[in-house]
Amino acid sequence: MILLSDGVVEGLQEEEKLVRLEEYISRLDLMNPREMSKAILDYSIQLHKGKAVDDMTVVVAGVWRN
């Protein structure tokens, strides 16, 4: 499960940037929630020209069945 605050997508006015973020997330090949959330946050900051435009929060939770 991935939760993004509005700050992560705020400022991505161009539809192309939002689609790029969605595609990036779908291509992530990480299993560790901490690594995944860091990668998503770093990519979002990159799309925002290297600046955090607002509070930016990414929460990733993994659920595994034994």
N, CA, C and O atoms as a CHARMM CRD file, in Angstrom:
* protein
*
  264
    1    1 MET  N      0.85600  -1.15300   0.00000 PROA 1      0.00000
    2    1 MET  CA     0.00000   0.00000   0.00000 PROA 1      0.00000
    3    1 MET  C      0.91100   1.22800   0.00000 PROA 1      0.00000
    4    1 MET  O      1.88100   1.29900   0.75500 PROA 1      0.00000
    5    2 ILE  N      0.58600   2.17300  -0.84500 PROA 2      0.00000
    6    2 ILE  CA     1.36700   3.40600  -0.94300 PROA 2      0.00000
    7    2 ILE  C      0.43200   4.58300  -0.72400 PROA 2      0.00000
    8    2 ILE  O     -0.58400   4.71700  -1.40700 PROA 2      0.00000
    9    3 LEU  N      0.78000   5.43600   0.23300 PROA 3      0.00000
   10    3 LEU  CA     0.02500   6.65600   0.49800 PROA 3      0.00000
   11    3 LEU  C      0.93000   7.84700   0.21500 PROA 3      0.00000
   12    3 LEU  O      2.07300   7.89100   0.67000 PROA 3      0.00000
   13    4 LEU  N      0.41200   8.81000  -0.53900 PROA 4      0.00000
   14    4 LEU  CA     1.16300  10.01700  -0.86800 PROA 4      0.00000
   15    4 LEU  C      0.40600  11.22600  -0.34500 PROA 4      0.00000
   16    4 LEU  O     -0.80800  11.32800  -0.52400 PROA 4      0.00000
   17    5 SER  N      1.11200  12.13700   0.29600 PROA 5      0.00000
   18    5 SER  CA     0.45700  13.37800   0.70300 PROA 5      0.00000
   19    5 SER  C      0.28200  14.26700  -0.51500 PROA 5      0.00000
   20    5 SER  O      0.91100  14.04900  -1.55100 PROA 5      0.00000
   21    6 ASP  N     -0.57500  15.26500  -0.38500 PROA 6      0.00000
   22    6 ASP  CA    -0.81600  16.16000  -1.51600 PROA 6      0.00000
   23    6 ASP  C      0.44000  16.91000  -1.92900 PROA 6      0.00000
   24    6 ASP  O      0.56200  17.32000  -3.08400 PROA 6      0.00000
   25    7 GLY  N      1.37000  17.09600  -1.01000 PROA 7      0.00000
   26    7 GLY  CA     2.61400  17.78300  -1.34900 PROA 7      0.00000
   27    7 GLY  C      3.46300  17.02400  -2.35100 PROA 7      0.00000
   28    7 GLY  O      4.24700  17.62300  -3.08700 PROA 7      0.00000
   29    8 VAL  N      3.30900  15.70500  -2.38100 PROA 8      0.00000
   30    8 VAL  CA     4.08800  14.88800  -3.31900 PROA 8      0.00000
   31    8 VAL  C      3.60500  15.11300  -4.74600 PROA 8      0.00000
   32    8 VAL  O      4.40700  15.13200  -5.67900 PROA 8      0.00000
   33    9 VAL  N      2.30300  15.28200  -4.91800 PROA 9      0.00000
   34    9 VAL  CA     1.76800  15.48100  -6.26400 PROA 9      0.00000
   35    9 VAL  C      1.41000  16.93200  -6.55600 PROA 9      0.00000
   36    9 VAL  O      1.16000  17.28100  -7.71000 PROA 9      0.00000
   37   10 GLU  N      1.38000  17.78400  -5.53100 PROA 10     0.00000
   38   10 GLU  CA     1.08800  19.19300  -5.73400 PROA 10     0.00000
   39   10 GLU  C      2.17900  19.80500  -6.59400 PROA 10     0.00000
   40   10 GLU  O      3.36000  19.51200  -6.40800 PROA 10     0.00000
   41   11 GLY  N      1.80300  20.62100  -7.49400 PROA 11     0.00000
   42   11 GLY  CA     2.77500  21.24400  -8.36900 PROA 11     0.00000
   43   11 GLY  C      3.04300  20.42000  -9.61400 PROA 11     0.00000
   44   11 GLY  O      3.72500  20.88400 -10.52800 PROA 11     0.00000
   45   12 LEU  N      2.51400  19.19500  -9.66500 PROA 12     0.00000
   46   12 LEU  CA     2.65100  18.38400 -10.86500 PROA 12     0.00000
   47   12 LEU  C      1.46300  18.69400 -11.77000 PROA 12     0.00000
   48   12 LEU  O      0.72400  17.79800 -12.17600 PROA 12     0.00000
   49   13 GLN  N      1.29600  19.96600 -12.07400 PROA 13     0.00000
   50   13 GLN  CA     0.15200  20.42200 -12.85200 PROA 13     0.00000
   51   13 GLN  C      0.09200  19.76900 -14.21800 PROA 13     0.00000
   52   13 GLN  O     -0.98500  19.47300 -14.73600 PROA 13     0.00000
   53   14 GLU  N      1.24600  19.55300 -14.78200 PROA 14     0.00000
   54   14 GLU  CA     1.26100  18.95200 -16.10100 PROA 14     0.00000
   55   14 GLU  C      0.87100  17.47600 -15.97900 PROA 14     0.00000
   56   14 GLU  O      1.44100  16.73600 -15.17700 PROA 14     0.00000
   57   15 GLU  N     -0.09000  17.07100 -16.77300 PROA 15     0.00000
   58   15 GLU  CA    -0.55900  15.68400 -16.75400 PROA 15     0.00000
   59   15 GLU  C      0.60100  14.72100 -16.97600 PROA 15     0.00000
   60   15 GLU  O      0.63700  13.63300 -16.40200 PROA 15     0.00000
   61   16 GLU  N      1.54100  15.13200 -17.81100 PROA 16     0.00000
   62   16 GLU  CA     2.68100  14.27200 -18.12600 PROA 16     0.00000
   63   16 GLU  C      3.48500  13.92500 -16.87100 PROA 16     0.00000
   64   16 GLU  O      3.92100  12.78300 -16.72100 PROA 16     0.00000
   65   17 LYS  N      3.68600  14.88200 -15.97800 PROA 17     0.00000
   66   17 LYS  CA     4.46100  14.61600 -14.76600 PROA 17     0.00000
   67   17 LYS  C      3.75000  13.62100 -13.86300 PROA 17     0.00000
   68   17 LYS  O      4.38600  12.73800 -13.28800 PROA 17     0.00000
   69   18 LEU  N      2.44300  13.75700 -13.73600 PROA 18     0.00000
   70   18 LEU  CA     1.67400  12.83700 -12.89800 PROA 18     0.00000
   71   18 LEU  C      1.71900  11.43300 -13.48500 PROA 18     0.00000
   72   18 LEU  O      1.85400  10.45400 -12.75100 PROA 18     0.00000
   73   19 VAL  N      1.60600  11.33200 -14.79600 PROA 19     0.00000
   74   19 VAL  CA     1.68900  10.03200 -15.45500 PROA 19     0.00000
   75   19 VAL  C      3.08100   9.44600 -15.26300 PROA 19     0.00000
   76   19 VAL  O      3.22100   8.24500 -15.03000 PROA 19     0.00000
   77   20 ARG  N      4.11200  10.28200 -15.35900 PROA 20     0.00000
   78   20 ARG  CA     5.48300   9.79900 -15.15100 PROA 20     0.00000
   79   20 ARG  C      5.65500   9.27400 -13.73400 PROA 20     0.00000
   80   20 ARG  O      6.31400   8.25300 -13.53700 PROA 20     0.00000
   81   21 LEU  N      5.07800   9.94800 -12.73700 PROA 21     0.00000
   82   21 LEU  CA     5.16600   9.48000 -11.35400 PROA 21     0.00000
   83   21 LEU  C      4.46100   8.13400 -11.20600 PROA 21     0.00000
   84   21 LEU  O      4.98900   7.23000 -10.55900 PROA 21     0.00000
   85   22 GLU  N      3.29000   7.99400 -11.79100 PROA 22     0.00000
   86   22 GLU  CA     2.55800   6.72400 -11.73300 PROA 22     0.00000
   87   22 GLU  C      3.36300   5.60500 -12.39100 PROA 22     0.00000
   88   22 GLU  O      3.45400   4.50100 -11.85500 PROA 22     0.00000
   89   23 GLU  N      3.94200   5.89200 -13.54600 PROA 23     0.00000
   90   23 GLU  CA     4.73600   4.88400 -14.25000 PROA 23     0.00000
   91   23 GLU  C      5.97300   4.51200 -13.44000 PROA 23     0.00000
   92   23 GLU  O      6.34700   3.34100 -13.37200 PROA 23     0.00000
   93   24 TYR  N      6.60600   5.51200 -12.82600 PROA 24     0.00000
   94   24 TYR  CA     7.79100   5.25600 -12.00400 PROA 24     0.00000
   95   24 TYR  C      7.44700   4.30100 -10.85800 PROA 24     0.00000
   96   24 TYR  O      8.16900   3.33700 -10.60600 PROA 24     0.00000
   97   25 ILE  N      6.35200   4.57400 -10.17900 PROA 25     0.00000
   98   25 ILE  CA     5.94200   3.73200  -9.05600 PROA 25     0.00000
   99   25 ILE  C      5.63800   2.31400  -9.53400 PROA 25     0.00000
  100   25 ILE  O      6.00400   1.34300  -8.87100 PROA 25     0.00000
  101   26 SER  N      4.97600   2.19100 -10.66900 PROA 26     0.00000
  102   26 SER  CA     4.61900   0.85900 -11.15800 PROA 26     0.00000
  103   26 SER  C      5.84600   0.05100 -11.57900 PROA 26     0.00000
  104   26 SER  O      5.80100  -1.17900 -11.58100 PROA 26     0.00000
  105   27 ARG  N      6.93800   0.72600 -11.93400 PROA 27     0.00000
  106   27 ARG  CA     8.15800   0.03000 -12.35400 PROA 27     0.00000
  107   27 ARG  C      9.12100  -0.26300 -11.20800 PROA 27     0.00000
  108   27 ARG  O     10.10700  -0.97400 -11.40700 PROA 27     0.00000
  109   28 LEU  N      8.86300   0.26000 -10.02700 PROA 28     0.00000
  110   28 LEU  CA     9.78100   0.03400  -8.90700 PROA 28     0.00000
  111   28 LEU  C      9.92500  -1.45200  -8.62800 PROA 28     0.00000
  112   28 LEU  O      8.93700  -2.18300  -8.54300 PROA 28     0.00000
  113   29 ASP  N     11.15500  -1.88200  -8.49000 PROA 29     0.00000
  114   29 ASP  CA    11.43300  -3.29600  -8.22500 PROA 29     0.00000
  115   29 ASP  C     12.06800  -3.42200  -6.83800 PROA 29     0.00000
  116   29 ASP  O     13.12300  -4.03600  -6.67500 PROA 29     0.00000
  117   30 LEU  N     11.41000  -2.83600  -5.85700 PROA 30     0.00000
  118   30 LEU  CA    11.90100  -2.85100  -4.48100 PROA 30     0.00000
  119   30 LEU  C     10.88300  -3.55600  -3.59800 PROA 30     0.00000
  120   30 LEU  O      9.67700  -3.41200  -3.79600 PROA 30     0.00000
  121   31 MET  N     11.36300  -4.30700  -2.63600 PROA 31     0.00000
  122   31 MET  CA    10.47200  -4.98300  -1.69700 PROA 31     0.00000
  123   31 MET  C     10.46800  -4.31500  -0.32800 PROA 31     0.00000
  124   31 MET  O      9.51200  -4.46500   0.43300 PROA 31     0.00000
  125   32 ASN  N     11.52300  -3.58300  -0.01200 PROA 32     0.00000
  126   32 ASN  CA    11.64400  -2.93900   1.28000 PROA 32     0.00000
  127   32 ASN  C     10.82200  -1.64500   1.28700 PROA 32     0.00000
  128   32 ASN  O     11.09800  -0.74800   0.49100 PROA 32     0.00000
  129   33 PRO  N      9.82100  -1.52900   2.16300 PROA 33     0.00000
  130   33 PRO  CA     8.97900  -0.32800   2.18400 PROA 33     0.00000
  131   33 PRO  C      9.76700   0.96300   2.40000 PROA 33     0.00000
  132   33 PRO  O      9.43700   1.99000   1.80600 PROA 33     0.00000
  133   34 ARG  N     10.79000   0.92700   3.23100 PROA 34     0.00000
  134   34 ARG  CA    11.59300   2.13300   3.48000 PROA 34     0.00000
  135   34 ARG  C     12.30800   2.57900   2.21000 PROA 34     0.00000
  136   34 ARG  O     12.32300   3.76700   1.88700 PROA 34     0.00000
  137   35 GLU  N     12.89900   1.63000   1.49200 PROA 35     0.00000
  138   35 GLU  CA    13.59800   1.96700   0.25300 PROA 35     0.00000
  139   35 GLU  C     12.62300   2.47500  -0.80600 PROA 35     0.00000
  140   35 GLU  O     12.93200   3.40200  -1.55500 PROA 35     0.00000
  141   36 MET  N     11.44900   1.86200  -0.86000 PROA 36     0.00000
  142   36 MET  CA    10.45100   2.27200  -1.83800 PROA 36     0.00000
  143   36 MET  C      9.95900   3.69000  -1.55900 PROA 36     0.00000
  144   36 MET  O      9.84900   4.49700  -2.48300 PROA 36     0.00000
  145   37 SER  N      9.66400   4.00100  -0.30100 PROA 37     0.00000
  146   37 SER  CA     9.17700   5.34300   0.02900 PROA 37     0.00000
  147   37 SER  C     10.24800   6.39300  -0.24800 PROA 37     0.00000
  148   37 SER  O      9.93500   7.48100  -0.73100 PROA 37     0.00000
  149   38 LYS  N     11.50500   6.08000   0.05300 PROA 38     0.00000
  150   38 LYS  CA    12.60100   7.02100  -0.22800 PROA 38     0.00000
  151   38 LYS  C     12.74000   7.23900  -1.72800 PROA 38     0.00000
  152   38 LYS  O     12.93000   8.37200  -2.17000 PROA 38     0.00000
  153   39 ALA  N     12.64800   6.17900  -2.51100 PROA 39     0.00000
  154   39 ALA  CA    12.77600   6.29900  -3.96500 PROA 39     0.00000
  155   39 ALA  C     11.65700   7.16200  -4.54400 PROA 39     0.00000
  156   39 ALA  O     11.90500   8.00200  -5.40900 PROA 39     0.00000
  157   40 ILE  N     10.42700   6.96000  -4.07200 PROA 40     0.00000
  158   40 ILE  CA     9.28900   7.74300  -4.55900 PROA 40     0.00000
  159   40 ILE  C      9.44700   9.20300  -4.17600 PROA 40     0.00000
  160   40 ILE  O      9.21000  10.08900  -4.99800 PROA 40     0.00000
  161   41 LEU  N      9.84100   9.46100  -2.94700 PROA 41     0.00000
  162   41 LEU  CA    10.02800  10.83900  -2.49000 PROA 41     0.00000
  163   41 LEU  C     11.13800  11.52200  -3.28400 PROA 41     0.00000
  164   41 LEU  O     10.97100  12.66000  -3.72400 PROA 41     0.00000
  165   42 ASP  N     12.25500  10.85000  -3.47000 PROA 42     0.00000
  166   42 ASP  CA    13.36200  11.42400  -4.24300 PROA 42     0.00000
  167   42 ASP  C     12.93400  11.73000  -5.67300 PROA 42     0.00000
  168   42 ASP  O     13.29100  12.77600  -6.21600 PROA 42     0.00000
  169   43 TYR  N     12.17600  10.83000  -6.28400 PROA 43     0.00000
  170   43 TYR  CA    11.72000  11.04700  -7.65500 PROA 43     0.00000
  171   43 TYR  C     10.75900  12.23600  -7.71400 PROA 43     0.00000
  172   43 TYR  O     10.83300  13.04500  -8.64000 PROA 43     0.00000
  173   44 SER  N      9.87100  12.34600  -6.74600 PROA 44     0.00000
  174   44 SER  CA     8.93100  13.46000  -6.71900 PROA 44     0.00000
  175   44 SER  C      9.67400  14.78800  -6.57500 PROA 44     0.00000
  176   44 SER  O      9.34000  15.76600  -7.24500 PROA 44     0.00000
  177   45 ILE  N     10.66900  14.82200  -5.71200 PROA 45     0.00000
  178   45 ILE  CA    11.46300  16.04500  -5.54600 PROA 45     0.00000
  179   45 ILE  C     12.17400  16.38100  -6.85000 PROA 45     0.00000
  180   45 ILE  O     12.27900  17.55200  -7.21400 PROA 45     0.00000
  181   46 GLN  N     12.65500  15.37700  -7.54500 PROA 46     0.00000
  182   46 GLN  CA    13.30300  15.59800  -8.83900 PROA 46     0.00000
  183   46 GLN  C     12.30800  16.22200  -9.83100 PROA 46     0.00000
  184   46 GLN  O     12.66900  17.13600 -10.57300 PROA 46     0.00000
  185   47 LEU  N     11.07400  15.73900  -9.84600 PROA 47     0.00000
  186   47 LEU  CA    10.05700  16.30800 -10.73000 PROA 47     0.00000
  187   47 LEU  C      9.70900  17.74200 -10.35400 PROA 47     0.00000
  188   47 LEU  O      9.24300  18.51400 -11.19200 PROA 47     0.00000
  189   48 HSD  N      9.93500  18.09600  -9.09800 PROA 48     0.00000
  190   48 HSD  CA     9.68200  19.45700  -8.61800 PROA 48     0.00000
  191   48 HSD  C     10.93400  20.33100  -8.74000 PROA 48     0.00000
  192   48 HSD  O     11.08400  21.31000  -8.00900 PROA 48     0.00000
  193   49 LYS  N     11.81300  19.98200  -9.64400 PROA 49     0.00000
  194   49 LYS  CA    13.04400  20.73000  -9.91900 PROA 49     0.00000
  195   49 LYS  C     13.96600  20.77500  -8.70800 PROA 49     0.00000
  196   49 LYS  O     14.63400  21.78200  -8.47300 PROA 49     0.00000
  197   50 GLY  N     14.00700  19.69000  -7.93800 PROA 50     0.00000
  198   50 GLY  CA    14.94300  19.56400  -6.83000 PROA 50     0.00000
  199   50 GLY  C     14.53700  20.25600  -5.54500 PROA 50     0.00000
  200   50 GLY  O     15.34300  20.36100  -4.62000 PROA 50     0.00000
  201   51 LYS  N     13.29100  20.73400  -5.46900 PROA 51     0.00000
  202   51 LYS  CA    12.83400  21.44400  -4.27500 PROA 51     0.00000
  203   51 LYS  C     11.54600  20.83100  -3.75000 PROA 51     0.00000
  204   51 LYS  O     10.66500  20.44700  -4.52000 PROA 51     0.00000
  205   52 ALA  N     11.45100  20.74600  -2.43900 PROA 52     0.00000
  206   52 ALA  CA    10.19600  20.32500  -1.81000 PROA 52     0.00000
  207   52 ALA  C      9.28600  21.54700  -1.79100 PROA 52     0.00000
  208   52 ALA  O      9.61200  22.55300  -1.16000 PROA 52     0.00000
  209   53 VAL  N      8.15400  21.46900  -2.47200 PROA 53     0.00000
  210   53 VAL  CA     7.27100  22.62200  -2.58600 PROA 53     0.00000
  211   53 VAL  C      6.28400  22.72200  -1.42000 PROA 53     0.00000
  212   53 VAL  O      5.64600  23.75800  -1.23300 PROA 53     0.00000
  213   54 ASP  N      6.16300  21.67800  -0.66000 PROA 54     0.00000
  214   54 ASP  CA     5.20400  21.60600   0.43700 PROA 54     0.00000
  215   54 ASP  C      5.65800  20.46700   1.33500 PROA 54     0.00000
  216   54 ASP  O      6.67800  19.83300   1.06700 PROA 54     0.00000
  217   55 ASP  N      4.91300  20.20300   2.39300 PROA 55     0.00000
  218   55 ASP  CA     5.20400  19.00600   3.17000 PROA 55     0.00000
  219   55 ASP  C      5.00900  17.81500   2.24600 PROA 55     0.00000
  220   55 ASP  O      3.96600  17.67500   1.60600 PROA 55     0.00000
  221   56 MET  N      6.01400  16.96600   2.18100 PROA 56     0.00000
  222   56 MET  CA     5.95300  15.82000   1.27600 PROA 56     0.00000
  223   56 MET  C      6.12900  14.55000   2.09800 PROA 56     0.00000
  224   56 MET  O      7.16300  14.34500   2.73300 PROA 56     0.00000
  225   57 THR  N      5.10700  13.70200   2.07600 PROA 57     0.00000
  226   57 THR  CA     5.13000  12.47500   2.85400 PROA 57     0.00000
  227   57 THR  C      4.76400  11.30000   1.97100 PROA 57     0.00000
  228   57 THR  O      3.80200  11.35100   1.20500 PROA 57     0.00000
  229   58 VAL  N      5.55300  10.23300   2.09400 PROA 58     0.00000
  230   58 VAL  CA     5.26100   8.98900   1.40300 PROA 58     0.00000
  231   58 VAL  C      5.27900   7.88800   2.44200 PROA 58     0.00000
  232   58 VAL  O      6.26200   7.73100   3.16700 PROA 58     0.00000
  233   59 VAL  N      4.19600   7.11900   2.52200 PROA 59     0.00000
  234   59 VAL  CA     4.10500   6.00100   3.44600 PROA 59     0.00000
  235   59 VAL  C      3.87700   4.74200   2.62200 PROA 59     0.00000
  236   59 VAL  O      2.95300   4.66500   1.81400 PROA 59     0.00000
  237   60 VAL  N      4.73800   3.76500   2.84500 PROA 60     0.00000
  238   60 VAL  CA     4.61800   2.48600   2.14400 PROA 60     0.00000
  239   60 VAL  C      4.50900   1.38600   3.19000 PROA 60     0.00000
  240   60 VAL  O      5.32500   1.30300   4.10700 PROA 60     0.00000
  241   61 ALA  N      3.50600   0.55700   3.04500 PROA 61     0.00000
  242   61 ALA  CA     3.32200  -0.57100   3.95800 PROA 61     0.00000
  243   61 ALA  C      3.27900  -1.85000   3.13300 PROA 61     0.00000
  244   61 ALA  O      2.58800  -1.93700   2.11800 PROA 61     0.00000
  245   62 GLY  N      4.01800  -2.81700   3.58500 PROA 62     0.00000
  246   62 GLY  CA     4.00800  -4.12600   2.93300 PROA 62     0.00000
  247   62 GLY  C      3.26400  -5.11800   3.79500 PROA 62     0.00000
  248   62 GLY  O      3.42600  -5.13700   5.01500 PROA 62     0.00000
  249   63 VAL  N      2.45200  -5.93900   3.16700 PROA 63     0.00000
  250   63 VAL  CA     1.70800  -6.96900   3.88400 PROA 63     0.00000
  251   63 VAL  C      2.04300  -8.30000   3.25500 PROA 63     0.00000
  252   63 VAL  O      1.82700  -8.51300   2.06200 PROA 63     0.00000
  253   64 TRP  N      2.57400  -9.19300   4.07000 PROA 64     0.00000
  254   64 TRP  CA     2.94000 -10.52300   3.58900 PROA 64     0.00000
  255   64 TRP  C      2.17000 -11.56300   4.37500 PROA 64     0.00000
  256   64 TRP  O      1.92300 -11.41000   5.57100 PROA 64     0.00000
  257   65 ARG  N      1.81200 -12.58200   3.70500 PROA 65     0.00000
  258   65 ARG  CA     1.09500 -13.67900   4.34400 PROA 65     0.00000
  259   65 ARG  C      2.07800 -14.83900   4.52300 PROA 65     0.00000
  260   65 ARG  O      2.77000 -15.23300   3.58500 PROA 65     0.00000
  261   66 ASN  N      2.12400 -15.37300   5.73600 PROA 66     0.00000
  262   66 ASN  CA     2.99200 -16.51700   6.01500 PROA 66     0.00000
  263   66 ASN  C      2.28600 -17.81300   5.78700 PROA 66     0.00000
  264   66 ASN  O      2.87300 -18.87800   5.97600 PROA 66     0.00000
